[in-house]
Amino acid sequence: MAVRSGLWPAFLGIVLAAWLRGSGAQQSATVANPVPGSNPDLLPHFLVEPEDVYIVKNKPVLLVCKAMPATQIFFKCNGEWVRQVDHVIERSMDGSSGLPAMEVRINVSRQQVEKVFGLEEYWCQCVAWSSSGTTKSQKAYIRIAYLRKNFEQEPLAKEVSLEQGIVLPCRPPEGIPPAEVEWLRNEDLVDPSLDPNVYITREHSLVVRQARLADTANYTCVAKNIVARRRSASAAVIVYVDGSWSPWSKWSACGLDCTHWRSRECSDPAPRNGGEECRGTDLDTRNCTSDLCVHTASGPEDVALYVGLIAVAVCLLLLLLVLILVYCRKKEGLDSDVADSSILTSGFQPVSIKPSKADNPHLLTIQPDLSTTTTTYQGSLCPRQDGPSPKFQLTNGHLLSPLGGGRHTLHHSSPTSEAEDFVSRLSTQNYFRSLPRGSSNMAYGTFNFLGGRLMIPNTGISLLIPPDAIPRGKIYEIYLTLHKPEDVRLPLAGCQTLLSPIVSCGPPGVLLTRPVILAMDHCGEPSPESWSLHLKKQSCEGSWEDVLHLGEEAPSHLYYCQLEAGACYVFTEQLGRFALVGEALSVAAAKRLKLLLFAPVACTSLEYNIRVYCLHDTHDALKEVVQLEKQLGGQLIQEPRILHFKDSYHNLRLSIHDVPSSLWKSKLLVSYQEIPFYHIWNGTQQYLHCTFTLERVSPSTSDLACKVWVWQVEGDGQSFNINFNITKDTRFAELLALESEGGLPALVGPSAFKIPFLIRQKIITSLDPPCSRGADWRTLAQKLHLDSHLSFFASKPSPTAMILNLWEARHFPNGNLSQLAAAVAGLGQPDAGLFTVSEAEC
């Protein structure tokens, strides 16, 4: 490894070789090893030695050595010589002495340090050579810097009396280098040098020698090192003052009743921040002992006085009776008026939130307004033979007849007038009577053989109609609808639970020559050991049937499903109403619940409500709650969290903690609220939530800091640390901003697909035929991680078309076409030939 120099004796190579073979304990300080008989003044001495450093994240660190005189310098790390090619060497000559100097640098990566992590510390050392011998530098230790997230001990809320001592403990997270600790009081730095009443111990505890009223605040322990900065949960410290009586006032003059009195006030000091009120009375009365209070009733003046008092009392009694009679008569008339006018207002009741149980007023659900007139469908999706409903005049016209004299008219459908016209035309069809009349949960369009796509914005629900799925010469009006679970009677038995929204696509019975793909979210944690998953479809008679058992699909089946972590893609050649249902096989089966905290945007009263929603982790459930909260004037006050709710028959509990009693009062009379297991597991109840009602002590109170816990008994749980200003803090408002998914709800023809039509046809023609070299659709499916569906793809006339259709359904509108092109090019097919279209072909 050594580089020889012609300026120095030949035995330098022998010395270097001896060092490379040498062993023995390394010293931390600089160590010289002179050659016998040499000049010790010419031994290398270090001008720069390597120093201890920390690796932050994945950035390598630089170690530097510089020695003079020196002909060679090499690094040795953990007893092994660093390769020569890893050294960066700079040679120079000292101007004053003429001695050679050398500077060497190396980089040390995180991977090198991690190889010995846990066995010993990683160190590096320089060894410099000259004609007189060798010198070792001090060792430099390289450590990986980190700071864990959780504090070993966090400060807790306290209530202390005035002038009492306060100790707030804090043990920061483990870290390298050890974290420095500082304290915040209401987000302002606590500086002991400016306030002699506070100090920070060596164990990082904050100590207040004598509590003052000004020390009432939220205290936060902050730990930081070169990697990160962590904050503990805030601890609310309340310094209260117990009330004390002022001195008694002087006795009053003796009154007509032969008594006199004196008073005092609870103001020396007055109670503050929840301190105890003064005990005892603030008024003291006694009989007078003066001769002035010896009265007799024998004089004529006293007789007149008592007669007058009796007369006044009788008049007041008569007046009270008259007022009671008048009030009773007016009340009777008012009741009759209200009964008569209720008919006029019964159709205009707003959405209200009512308690679901009398014994738990805080557990709330959204109740339907039974006073309004609505039409719901409780029967078949197909025309019945028992005649039309008395509320609808049915016609014999068929929806599938071509429009416009057989021309293929392609258009986008978005105006409200088109929606009303479409609904009015379909309302005469029996299968359409159950669809909602609004357009927010519905999409529709007119399609022909070129295909297209329907999407219900912000729900994750879409219907892909591939090219040639509709027979040539036919034009269909197709709809896609999201149903509310309470509007559709889906029977669930045993441990079954609804995992997806209930979705209709239709009209039922239309002829399709290729499968369409219905995409929808689900909230299950798929596991073959924990779940048995079924796709259910409503029959023409109105009953629900299992049409697919996921994991046991037959290649020739009419239905097939690609199940992913949060969504499922259903291949079907028959339109209808679908839902994904899961049956728990063990207590490990879990559903994902999304937890949302809402509170009023504007608070005009002393009461302040925090609503905690527990809903399926699907886009459609989130959309419904966001729309409801907009109507209620609510805003999101914390980032949403996910909770895994298991089939353990244990309820969900919710509680609120650490509410600062000097600023807020909680109206919750029990330690926690509870949502029954079956309300959640069934999956058919919307808007499940609990409300925590707080009351401000003063209208000027605007800062709220508390904790909300949500957990399943003997299961998963989540904690929310709330700390915000209720009047101006809107930092979480944009987290739930509903965005449009891919533009219009209906896309018709080529605009509905990422892959251009002619390129798609080229890929299909190229990959459908079997290829002995493996450059066919099977390899494409493997590259796209779809090889578990090979038998299903092979059962179709064009396996490549099925793969491309699934890619379109999964990746619209943000799919990366370049990645697909690379996958196709990797099959040995000419990339440029497949993904270009000539001018003649256009």
C-alpha positions in Angstrom: 0.0 0.0 0.0 2.9 2.4 0.7 4.1 4.9 -2.0 7.8 5.0 -2.0 9.7 8.3 -2.4 13.2 8.6 -3.9 14.1 11.2 -1.3 14.0 8.9 1.6 16.0 5.7 2.6 14.9 2.4 1.2 14.1 1.0 4.6 10.9 3.1 4.6 9.2 0.3 2.7 10.2 -2.2 5.3 8.8 0.0 8.1 5.5 0.5 6.2 5.2 -3.3 5.7 5.8 -3.8 9.4 3.1 -1.4 10.3 0.7 -3.1 7.9 1.4 -6.4 9.7 1.6 -4.9 13.1 -0.9 -5.4 15.9 -1.5 -4.1 19.3 -3.6 -1.7 21.3 -4.1 1.7 19.6 -3.8 4.8 21.7 -6.2 7.7 21.7 -3.4 10.3 21.8 -0.6 11.0 19.3 2.1 8.3 19.5 5.5 8.5 17.9 7.6 5.4 17.0 11.2 6.6 15.9 13.6 4.4 13.9 16.6 3.6 16.0 19.5 5.9 15.3 17.4 8.4 13.4 16.9 12.1 14.1 13.9 12.4 16.4 13.4 16.0 15.2 12.4 14.6 11.8 9.6 12.4 13.1 6.2 13.4 11.6 4.1 15.7 13.8 0.4 16.4 13.0 -0.8 19.8 12.0 -4.4 18.6 11.7 -5.8 15.4 13.4 -9.1 13.7 12.8 -11.9 14.8 15.2 -15.0 13.1 16.5 -17.9 13.5 14.1 -21.6 12.5 13.7 -23.3 11.2 10.6 -26.6 13.0 10.1 -29.1 11.0 8.1 -27.2 9.5 5.1 -24.6 12.2 4.6 -21.0 10.9 4.7 -18.5 12.6 6.9 -15.0 13.9 6.0 -11.9 13.1 8.0 -8.7 15.1 7.5 -5.1 14.5 8.5 -2.1 16.8 7.9 1.5 16.1 9.0 5.1 17.4 8.5 7.6 16.1 7.7 5.7 13.2 6.1 6.3 11.1 3.0 3.2 8.9 3.5 -0.1 9.1 5.5 -2.7 6.4 5.7 -6.0 6.0 7.6 -6.7 3.0 9.7 -10.4 2.4 10.8 -11.3 -0.1 13.4 -8.0 -1.8 13.0 -8.1 -2.2 9.2 -6.2 -0.1 6.7 -8.3 2.1 4.4 -7.7 1.3 0.7 -5.3 3.7 -1.1 -7.8 4.6 -3.7 -10.1 5.9 -1.0 -7.5 8.5 0.1 -7.4 12.0 -1.4 -3.7 13.2 -1.0 -2.2 16.7 -1.3 1.6 17.1 -1.1 3.3 20.4 -0.3 6.6 21.8 0.9 7.0 24.0 4.0 8.4 27.3 2.9 10.5 28.0 6.0 11.9 24.6 6.8 11.8 23.0 3.4 10.3 19.8 4.9 7.7 17.8 3.0 4.1 18.1 4.2 1.1 16.0 3.3 -2.7 16.3 3.8 -5.0 13.3 3.4 -8.8 13.1 3.4 -11.2 10.2 3.4 -15.0 9.9 3.5 -16.8 7.6 5.9 -20.4 6.5 5.0 -23.3 5.5 7.2 -23.1 1.9 5.7 -19.5 1.5 6.9 -20.4 2.5 10.5 -23.6 0.4 10.5 -21.5 -2.7 9.8 -20.0 -2.6 13.3 -23.0 -1.0 15.0 -23.7 -2.6 18.3 -20.4 -4.4 18.4 -18.0 -1.6 19.1 -17.6 2.1 18.3 -16.3 3.0 14.9 -13.0 4.9 15.0 -10.4 6.1 12.5 -6.7 7.1 13.0 -4.0 8.5 10.9 -0.5 7.0 10.6 2.2 9.2 9.1 5.7 8.1 7.9 9.0 9.9 7.5 12.7 8.9 7.3 12.9 9.0 11.1 9.9 6.8 11.9 6.1 6.9 12.3 3.5 8.8 14.3 -0.1 7.9 15.0 -2.8 10.5 15.4 -5.5 10.5 18.0 -8.5 8.4 17.4 -11.6 10.0 15.9 -14.9 8.4 16.7 -17.7 8.4 14.1 -21.2 7.9 15.4 -24.6 7.8 13.7 -26.6 10.7 15.1 -30.3 10.2 15.9 -33.0 11.4 18.2 -35.9 9.1 19.0 -39.5 10.5 18.9 -40.9 9.6 22.3 -39.9 11.3 25.5 -38.9 9.0 28.3 -40.8 11.3 30.7 -43.1 14.2 29.8 -44.3 17.0 32.1 -47.8 16.6 33.6 -50.5 19.2 34.3 -50.5 20.6 37.8 -52.7 22.8 39.9 -50.7 24.5 42.7 -51.5 27.2 45.2 -49.9 30.6 45.2 -46.2 30.7 46.4 -46.0 26.9 46.3 -43.1 25.3 44.5 -43.5 23.7 41.1 -41.4 20.9 39.6 -42.0 19.8 36.0 -40.0 16.7 35.1 -38.7 16.0 31.6 -36.6 13.2 30.4 -35.8 13.8 26.7 -35.8 11.0 24.0 -32.7 8.9 23.7 -30.3 10.4 21.1 -26.7 10.7 19.9 -25.4 13.3 20.6 -27.5 13.6 23.8 -30.3 16.1 23.3 -30.2 19.6 24.7 -33.3 20.6 26.6 -35.1 23.9 26.8 -38.5 24.9 28.1 -41.3 26.9 26.6 -44.0 28.9 28.5 -46.9 29.5 26.2 -44.5 29.1 23.3 -42.0 31.6 24.7 -38.6 30.5 25.7 -38.0 30.2 29.5 -34.7 31.9 30.3 -33.5 31.3 33.9 -30.9 34.1 33.5 -33.8 36.6 33.2 -36.0 35.1 35.9 -34.3 34.2 39.1 -37.6 32.4 40.3 -37.0 29.6 37.8 -34.1 27.2 37.1 -33.5 24.0 35.1 -31.9 21.1 36.9 -29.2 18.8 35.5 -31.9 16.2 35.0 -33.7 18.8 32.8 -36.6 19.4 35.2 -38.1 22.9 35.3 -38.4 24.3 38.8 -40.4 27.3 39.9 -39.3 28.3 43.4 -42.5 30.2 44.3 -45.5 30.0 42.1 -47.0 33.3 40.9 -50.2 34.0 39.1 -48.1 34.9 36.0 -46.8 31.3 36.1 -50.2 30.0 35.0 -49.4 28.8 31.5 -48.8 25.8 29.1 -45.3 24.4 29.5 -43.6 22.4 26.8 -40.3 20.5 27.1 -38.2 20.7 23.9 -35.4 18.4 23.1 -33.0 19.0 20.2 -29.7 17.8 18.7 -28.1 18.0 15.3 -30.7 15.6 13.8 -34.1 16.8 15.0 -36.2 18.8 17.4 -38.9 17.1 19.5 -41.7 18.6 21.6 -43.3 17.0 24.5 -47.0 17.2 25.2 -47.8 20.5 26.8 -48.5 20.5 30.5 -51.0 23.1 31.8 -50.0 24.6 35.1 -52.6 26.5 37.0 -51.6 28.7 40.0 -54.7 29.2 42.1 -55.5 31.5 45.0 -57.9 30.4 47.8 -60.2 33.2 48.9 -59.9 34.9 52.3 -62.3 37.1 54.1 -61.9 40.8 54.6 -62.3 42.3 58.1 -65.9 42.7 59.3 -67.6 46.1 58.8 -69.0 48.1 61.7 -72.4 47.1 63.1 -75.3 48.9 61.4 -77.8 51.0 63.3 -80.6 49.0 65.1 -83.6 48.5 62.9 -87.4 48.3 63.4 -87.1 44.5 63.8 -84.7 45.0 66.7 -81.7 43.6 64.8 -78.6 45.1 63.4 -76.0 43.6 61.0 -72.4 43.7 59.7 -70.8 42.3 56.5 -67.5 41.2 55.0 -66.3 40.2 51.5 -64.3 37.3 50.1 -61.6 39.7 48.7 -58.5 39.5 50.9 -57.5 37.9 48.5 -60.4 37.0 46.1 -60.3 33.4 44.8 -58.5 33.1 41.4 -58.0 30.4 38.8 -60.3 27.9 40.5 -59.2 28.5 44.1 -61.6 27.7 46.9 -64.3 30.2 47.9 -64.3 31.6 51.5 -66.1 29.4 54.0 -68.7 30.9 56.2 -71.3 33.7 55.7 -70.7 37.2 54.5 -73.5 38.7 56.6 -73.9 38.5 60.4 -77.1 39.7 62.2 -77.9 40.0 65.9 -80.6 41.3 68.2 -80.1 44.8 69.3 -79.5 45.4 73.1 -80.3 49.1 73.0 -83.3 50.6 74.9 -84.4 52.1 71.6 -85.6 48.7 70.4 -88.1 48.2 73.3 -91.5 48.6 71.4 -95.1 48.0 72.5 -98.2 47.7 70.4 -100.4 49.7 72.6 -100.0 53.0 70.8 -102.4 54.1 68.0 -99.4 54.7 65.6 -98.3 51.0 65.9 -101.9 49.7 65.2 -102.1 51.8 62.0 -98.7 50.5 60.9 -99.7 46.9 61.2 -103.0 47.4 59.5 -101.3 49.0 56.6 -98.8 46.2 56.2 -101.6 43.6 56.2 -103.6 45.5 53.5 -100.5 45.7 51.2 -100.0 41.9 51.6 -103.6 41.2 50.6 -103.4 43.4 47.5 -100.2 41.7 46.3 -101.8 38.2 46.7 -104.8 39.2 44.7 -102.6 40.7 41.9 -100.6 37.4 41.8 -103.7 35.3 41.3 -104.9 37.6 38.4 -101.5 37.2 36.7 -101.6 33.4 37.0 -105.1 33.3 35.4 -104.1 35.5 32.5 -101.0 33.4 31.8 -102.9 30.1 31.8 -105.5 31.4 29.2 -102.8 32.8 26.9 -100.9 29.4 27.1 -104.1 27.5 26.0 -104.5 29.8 23.0 -100.8 29.5 22.1 -100.9 25.7 22.1 -103.9 25.6 19.8 -102.1 28.0 17.3 -99.0 25.8 17.3 -101.0 22.7 16.6 -102.7 24.3 13.7 -99.6 25.8 12.1 -97.4 22.7 12.4 -98.9 21.4 9.1 -97.4 24.4 7.3 -93.9 23.8 8.6 -93.7 20.1 8.6 -91.9 19.9 5.2 -89.1 22.3 6.1 -87.3 20.6 9.0 -83.5 21.0 8.8 -81.0 18.2 9.4 -80.7 17.8 13.1 -78.3 16.0 15.4 -80.2 14.0 18.1 -79.0 11.7 20.9 -79.2 8.1 19.9 -79.8 6.9 23.5 -81.5 8.5 26.4 -78.9 7.3 28.8 -76.0 8.7 26.9 -76.7 12.2 25.6 -73.2 12.6 24.3 -73.3 9.7 21.8 -74.8 11.3 18.7 -75.9 10.1 15.3 -77.6 11.9 12.5 -81.3 11.1 12.4 -83.3 11.2 9.2 -86.1 13.8 9.0 -89.2 11.7 9.0 -91.4 14.7 8.3 -90.2 15.3 4.7 -91.6 13.3 1.7 -89.1 11.0 0.1 -89.2 8.2 -2.3 -87.1 5.1 -1.7 -86.9 1.8 -3.6 -87.4 -1.4 -1.7 -87.7 -3.9 -4.5 -86.0 -5.2 -7.7 -83.4 -3.6 -9.9 -85.2 -5.1 -12.9 -88.8 -4.6 -14.2 -91.3 -6.6 -12.3 -94.3 -8.3 -13.7 -96.7 -7.2 -11.0 -97.5 -3.8 -12.5 -96.2 -0.4 -11.9 -96.1 1.5 -8.7 -99.1 3.8 -8.1 -96.7 6.8 -7.9 -95.0 6.3 -11.3 -96.4 6.0 -14.8 -94.2 3.5 -16.5 -93.8 3.4 -20.3 -92.8 0.6 -22.6 -90.0 2.5 -24.2 -86.5 0.9 -24.0 -83.5 2.9 -23.0 -81.1 1.0 -25.3 -82.5 2.1 -28.6 -80.0 4.1 -30.7 -80.2 7.9 -30.5 -80.1 10.4 -33.4 -80.8 8.0 -36.2 -78.0 5.7 -35.4 -75.2 8.3 -35.3 -72.5 7.9 -32.7 -72.9 11.2 -30.8 -70.1 11.7 -28.3 -70.4 14.5 -25.7 -69.5 15.4 -22.1 -72.3 15.7 -19.6 -72.0 18.3 -16.9 -74.7 21.0 -16.9 -77.5 20.7 -14.4 -80.2 20.9 -17.1 -78.8 17.7 -18.6 -78.8 16.0 -15.2 -82.5 16.9 -14.7 -83.4 15.7 -18.2 -81.5 12.5 -17.8 -83.2 11.8 -14.4 -86.6 12.6 -15.8 -86.1 10.2 -18.7 -84.8 7.4 -16.5 -87.4 7.9 -13.8 -89.9 6.1 -16.0 -87.8 2.9 -15.8 -88.5 0.7 -12.8 -84.9 -0.1 -12.0 -84.1 3.6 -11.7 -86.6 4.4 -9.0 -84.1 3.8 -6.2 -81.5 6.1 -7.5 -80.9 9.4 -5.6 -82.3 12.5 -7.3 -79.2 14.7 -6.6 -76.2 14.8 -8.9 -73.4 14.9 -6.3 -73.4 11.1 -5.8 -74.2 10.2 -9.4 -72.6 10.3 -12.8 -74.0 9.4 -16.2 -73.1 9.6 -19.9 -73.9 8.4 -23.4 -71.4 5.8 -24.8 -70.7 3.8 -27.9 -68.1 1.2 -29.0 -65.2 3.7 -28.2 -65.9 3.3 -24.5 -65.3 5.9 -21.8 -65.3 6.4 -18.1 -67.7 7.5 -15.3 -66.5 8.9 -12.0 -68.3 10.2 -8.9 -65.9 12.9 -7.7 -64.1 12.6 -4.4 -65.4 9.1 -3.7 -62.9 6.8 -5.3 -65.7 5.2 -7.4 -65.4 4.9 -11.1 -66.6 2.7 -14.0 -64.2 2.1 -16.9 -66.0 1.1 -20.2 -63.2 -0.3 -22.4 -63.2 0.0 -26.2 -65.5 -2.6 -27.8 -67.3 -3.4 -24.6 -70.4 -1.9 -26.2 -71.4 -3.6 -29.4 -70.8 -1.5 -32.6 -73.9 0.2 -33.7 -75.3 0.5 -30.2 -75.4 3.6 -28.0 -76.1 3.2 -24.3 -76.9 5.8 -21.6 -75.1 4.4 -18.6 -75.2 5.7 -15.0 -73.1 5.2 -11.9 -74.6 5.8 -8.4 -73.4 5.8 -4.8 -76.1 4.7 -2.3 -76.4 5.5 1.4 -76.3 2.3 3.4 -79.6 3.2 5.2 -81.4 3.5 1.8 -80.5 0.0 0.7 -81.4 -3.0 2.7 -78.3 -5.2 2.7 -78.7 -8.3 5.0 -75.6 -9.2 6.9 -75.3 -12.4 9.0 -73.0 -13.6 11.7 -69.6 -11.9 11.6 -70.2 -10.2 8.2 -69.5 -6.5 7.8 -69.8 -4.0 4.9 -66.3 -3.0 3.7 -67.1 -0.9 0.7 -69.7 1.6 -0.5 -72.9 0.2 -2.1 -72.6 1.1 -5.8 -75.0 0.8 -8.7 -74.1 0.8 -12.4 -76.7 0.4 -15.0 -79.0 0.0 -16.7 -79.1 -3.8 -15.8 -79.5 -6.2 -18.6 -77.6 -4.4 -21.3 -75.4 -6.5 -23.6 -71.7 -6.1 -23.1 -69.1 -7.9 -25.2 -66.2 -7.1 -22.9 -66.0 -6.8 -19.1 -66.2 -3.3 -17.7 -64.2 -2.4 -14.5 -65.9 -1.0 -11.4 -63.5 0.6 -9.0 -64.4 1.4 -5.4 -62.6 1.8 -2.0 -62.8 -0.6 0.9 -61.7 -0.4 4.6 -60.7 -3.9 5.2 -57.2 -5.1 6.1 -57.0 -8.0 3.6 -55.6 -11.2 5.0 -56.5 -14.8 3.9 -56.1 -16.0 7.5 -58.4 -13.3 8.9 -61.1 -12.6 6.3 -63.4 -14.3 3.9 -64.3 -11.7 1.3 -67.4 -11.9 -0.9 -68.7 -9.7 -3.7 -72.4 -9.3 -3.4 -74.9 -8.3 -6.2 -78.6 -7.6 -5.9 -80.7 -9.8 -8.1 -83.7 -8.8 -10.2 -85.9 -10.0 -7.4 -84.3 -7.7 -4.9 -82.4 -10.3 -2.9 -78.6 -10.2 -2.5 -76.4 -13.0 -3.8 -72.7 -13.9 -3.4 -71.5 -13.8 -7.0 -67.8 -14.0 -6.2 -65.7 -15.4 -3.3 -62.3 -13.6 -3.5 -59.4 -15.9 -3.8 -61.5 -18.7 -5.3 -62.4 -17.1 -8.7 -62.9 -19.3 -11.7 -61.2 -18.1 -14.9 -64.5 -18.4 -16.9 -66.5 -16.6 -14.2 -68.6 -13.6 -15.1 -66.9 -11.6 -12.3 -63.3 -11.1 -11.2 -61.7 -8.9 -8.7 -58.3 -7.3 -8.2 -58.0 -6.5 -4.5 -55.5 -3.9 -3.3 -54.7 -2.3 0.0 -57.4 0.3 -0.1 -59.4 -0.4 -3.3 -60.9 -3.2 -5.4 -61.4 -3.4 -9.1 -64.3 -5.6 -10.2 -64.4 -7.1 -13.8 -68.0 -7.7 -14.7 -70.0 -8.2 -17.9 -73.3 -7.6 -16.1 -74.2 -4.2 -14.7 -76.1 -4.0 -11.4 -75.8 -3.1 -7.7 -72.6 -4.3 -5.9 -71.0 -4.3 -2.5 -67.9 -5.9 -0.9 -68.7 -7.8 2.3 -66.2 -9.4 4.7 -66.7 -12.2 7.1 -64.2 -12.4 10.0 -62.5 -15.7 10.4 -60.6 -14.7 13.6 -60.4 -11.8 16.1 -57.4 -10.6 14.1 -59.7 -9.4 11.3 -59.6 -5.6 11.4 -61.3 -2.6 9.6 -59.6 0.7 9.1 -61.5 3.6 10.7 -60.6 7.2 10.0 -60.9 9.5 13.0 -61.8 13.1 12.4 -62.1 16.0 14.9 -64.3 18.9 14.0 -65.3 22.0 15.9 -67.1 25.2 15.0 -65.4 27.8 12.7 -67.0 30.6 14.7 -67.9 30.3 18.4 -70.4 33.0 19.5 -71.4 31.4 22.8 -69.5 30.1 25.8 -70.1 26.5 24.7 -67.7 24.9 22.3 -68.4 21.4 20.8 -65.7 19.0 19.6 -67.1 16.3 17.4 -65.1 13.1 16.9 -66.2 11.1 13.9 -65.4 7.4 13.5 -66.0 6.4 9.9 -64.8 3.9 7.3 -61.4 4.7 5.7 -63.0 5.3 2.3 -63.2 8.4 0.2 -67.0 8.3 0.0 -67.4 8.3 3.8 -65.0 11.2 4.1 -66.9 13.2 1.5 -70.2 12.8 3.3 -68.8 14.0 6.6 -67.0 16.9 5.0 -70.2 18.0 3.3 -72.2 17.6 6.6 -69.7 19.7 8.5 -69.8 22.4 5.9 -73.5 22.7 6.6 -72.9 22.7 10.3 -70.2 25.3 10.1 -67.5 23.1 11.3 -63.7 22.9 10.6 -61.1 20.2 11.0 -58.9 20.9 14.1 -56.5 17.9 13.9 -54.9 15.7 11.3 -57.0 12.6 10.6 -55.7 9.3 12.2 -56.3 5.7 11.3 -57.5 3.2 13.9 -57.6 -0.6 13.3 -60.9 -1.8 14.7 -60.9 -5.6 15.4 -63.6 -8.2 15.5 -63.2 -8.6 19.2 -66.8 -7.6 20.3 -65.2 -4.8 22.3 -66.7 -1.3 22.1 -65.0 1.9 21.0 -64.3 4.4 23.8 -63.6 8.2 23.6 -62.4 10.5 26.3 -61.1 14.0 26.8 -58.3 14.9 29.2 -56.1 17.8 30.5 -58.7 20.5 29.9 -57.3 23.6 31.7 -59.8 24.1 34.4 -59.0 27.8 34.8 -60.1 28.5 31.2 -62.6 25.7 30.3 -65.1 23.4 32.0 -66.0 20.0 30.6 -69.7 19.1 30.6 -69.0 15.4 30.3 -70.3 13.8 33.5 -68.6 10.4 32.9 -65.0 9.5 32.4 -65.5 8.4 28.7 -68.1 8.0 26.0 -68.7 4.7 24.2 -69.9 3.6 20.7 -71.2 0.0 20.7 -69.2 -2.6 18.8 -72.1 -3.6 16.5 -72.8 0.0 15.4 -69.3 0.2 14.0 -68.8 -3.4 12.8 -72.1 -3.6 10.9 -70.8 -0.8 8.6 -74.2 0.5 7.6 -74.5 3.4 10.0 -73.2 6.8 8.8 -71.9 9.8 10.7 -71.0 7.8 13.9 -69.5 10.3 16.3 -69.4 11.6 19.8 -69.5 15.2 21.0 -67.5 16.7 23.8 -69.0 19.9 25.1 -66.7 22.4 26.7 -67.7 25.8 28.3 -65.4 28.8 28.4 -65.0 30.5 31.7 -64.7 33.8 29.9 -65.9 35.0 26.5 -62.3 36.2 25.9 -60.9 32.7 26.2 -59.6 31.6 22.8 -56.8 29.2 23.4 -57.6 25.5 23.8 -55.2 22.8 24.8 -56.3 19.3 25.7 -56.1 15.6 24.7 -58.7 13.4 23.1 -58.2 9.6 23.3 -60.0 7.1 21.1 -59.4 3.4 21.6 -61.0 0.0 21.3 -61.0 -1.9 24.6 -58.1 -4.3 24.5 -57.2 -3.1 21.0 -55.8 -0.2 19.0 -56.0 3.4 20.0 -55.1 6.9 19.0 -54.4 10.1 20.9 -54.9 13.7 19.6 -53.0 16.6 21.2 -55.2 19.7 20.6 -53.5 23.0 20.9 -54.9 25.9 18.9 -56.7 29.2 18.9 -60.5 28.7 18.3 -61.0 32.1 16.7 -58.2 32.3 14.1 -56.4 28.9 13.8 -57.3 27.3 10.4 -54.1 25.4 9.7 -56.0 22.0 9.2 -58.7 23.4 6.9 -56.9 22.6 3.7 -56.3 18.9 4.6 -59.9 17.9 3.6 -60.3 20.2 0.6 -62.3 18.2 -1.9 -60.6 18.1 -5.3 -61.9 17.0 -8.6 -60.8 13.6 -9.8 -59.8 13.8 -13.3 -62.1 16.6 -14.4 -65.6 15.8 -15.6 -67.7 13.0 -14.1 -68.2 11.5 -17.7 -65.4 11.1 -20.2 -66.4 9.7 -23.6 -64.1 8.1 -26.2 -60.3 8.5 -26.4 -60.2 11.3 -23.8 -61.1 8.8 -21.1 -57.9 6.8 -21.6 -54.2 7.4 -20.9 -53.1 5.1 -23.7 -53.9 6.5 -27.2 -56.2 4.2 -29.1 -53.9 3.3 -32.0 -51.0 2.6 -29.7 -53.2 0.4 -27.6 -54.2 -1.6 -30.7 -50.5 -2.0 -31.6 -49.6 -3.3 -28.2 -52.5 -5.8 -28.3 -51.6 -7.1 -31.7 -48.0 -7.4 -30.7 -48.4 -9.1 -27.3 -51.5 -11.3 -27.7 -49.9 -14.1 -29.9 -47.8 -16.5 -27.8 -44.1 -16.0 -28.1 -41.5 -18.7 -27.3 -39.0 -16.0 -26.1 -41.5 -14.9 -23.5 -42.1 -11.5 -25.1 -45.9 -11.7 -24.8 -48.7 -10.6 -22.5 -47.7 -13.1 -19.8 -44.3 -11.3 -19.2 -46.1 -7.9 -19.3 -48.5 -9.1 -16.5 -45.4 -10.1 -14.4 -43.8 -6.8 -14.9 -47.0 -5.0 -13.8 -47.3 -7.4 -10.8 -50.5 -9.0 -12.1 -49.1 -12.5 -12.7 -51.6 -13.9 -10.1 -54.4 -13.3 -12.6 -52.8 -15.1 -15.6 -55.6 -17.7 -15.8 -58.3 -15.0 -15.9 -56.5 -13.0 -18.6 -55.9 -16.2 -20.6 -59.7 -17.0 -20.6 -60.4 -13.7 -22.5 -60.2 -13.2 -26.3 -57.5 -10.6 -25.8 -55.4 -11.1 -22.6 -53.4 -7.9 -23.4 -56.5 -5.8 -23.6 -57.6 -7.0 -20.1 -54.1 -6.0 -18.7 -54.3 -2.6 -20.3 -57.8 -2.1 -19.1 -56.8 -2.8 -15.5 -53.8 -0.5 -15.8 -56.2 2.3 -17.0 -58.6 1.7 -14.1 -55.8 1.7 -11.5 -53.7 4.7 -12.8 -56.2 7.2 -14.2 -55.7 10.2 -14.3 -52.1 10.3 -12.9 -50.7 7.2 -14.5 -47.1 7.3 -15.8 -47.3 6.3 -19.5 -43.5 6.2 -19.7 -43.3 3.4 -17.1 -45.8 1.4 -19.1 -43.7 2.0 -22.2 -40.6 0.9 -20.4 -42.4 -2.3 -19.3 -43.4 -3.1 -22.9 -39.9 -2.2 -24.2 -38.4 -4.6 -21.7 -40.2 -7.5 -23.4 -38.0 -7.2 -26.4 -40.6 -5.4 -28.4 -39.5 -2.3 -30.3 -40.5 0.6 -28.0 -40.4 3.2 -30.8 -42.6 1.1 -33.0 -45.3 0.5 -30.5 -45.6 4.0 -29.0 -45.6 6.0 -32.2 -48.3 6.5 -34.7 -47.6 7.5 -38.3 -49.3 10.4 -40.1 -50.9 7.9 -42.5 -52.5 6.0 -39.5 -54.0 9.2 -38.1 
